[in-house]
Amino acid sequence: MATREIRVVPDPVLRTPCDEITTIDDRVRSLVTDLLETVDMEGRAGLAANQIGVNLRAFSWNIDDEVGYVLNPRIVALGEDVQDGDEGCLSVPGLWYPTTRANYARVEGIDLDGNPVVVEGTGLMARCLQHECDHLDGHLYLDRLERGVRVKAMRELRARL
């Protein structure tokens, strides 16, 4: 098990919806270990499996000194209150843009034993849950930017490629 290299745009794996995990085997256990080790670094809040090149629905988080994971996560509730703030992404290094998200999010999935898992939170945790589920659906936070900001972000991104 190891800290894995982060895939960055324009890697097509980042735009590919991830497959459900149907069997929890050694490959999935190894994936979880790698997700946990790779997210457990300074400045990292969350990490989706496709960001390390694995097309399976799983992500890890590192928020407020809590590191965890969830398999087959689905957002089941979003609060009506919103939060505004700059958002960035390990797969879009160095670019931070104002991104509106729900201030509360609840995700349901399973753990490595197949038991139901509920992860929920407000603020940064809510932002992380939404951001990582977007990744697993093949979306980047850039897709959520307001039109004018998105044009600027894409221009800056192209200049870096």
Secondary structure, DSSP 8 states (H G I E B T S, - for coil): --------TT-GGGGS--B------HHHHHHHHHHHHHHSSTT--EEEGGGGT--BSEEEEEETTEEEEEEEEEEEEE-SSEEEEEEEETTEEEEEEEEEEESEEEEEEE-TTS-EEEEEEETHHHHHHHHHHHHHTT--GGGGS-HHHHHHHHHHHHHH-
